[in-house]
Amino acid sequence: MKTFLPKVNLELRKWHVIDAEGAVLGRLAVQVADVLRGKNKPVFTPHLDAGDFVVVINAEKVVVTGKKETDKLFMSYSGWKGGEHYRSVSDIRQRHPEELIMHAVKGMIPKNRLGRRLLTKLKVYKGAAHPHAAQMPATLKITE
């Protein structure tokens, strides 16, 4: 018995568009992370990048459950004394709604070189328009 290692053909990568309107943030992030890693393909290998590109549109219309809109806080630290800054989900949604989805997906991919390379294949836009029409992306439905 020999271990089968698939050849990763970079020309066969597909592009998928996901509409985040009305989707729950965590459930959306799980499915985006699976497509980025290639877990939806039969040739999935944990240490290879066999995933596809994902374009997420309408990022400002993503839904969080419960009281997370006001109670959940994201912390950033500048490195200086007293440099901690806390922002709620509603603050992030007003300024940069793309960060909500990027942060959620980043937590669901590996924390190494492979994960950083996978994250470059995720494109998030706050409106319904995106500049990737030339790649002819297919619409991917989110399962609830």
Order of alpha helices (4+ residues) and beta strands (2+ residues): beta-alpha-beta-alpha-beta-beta-alpha-alpha-alpha-beta-beta
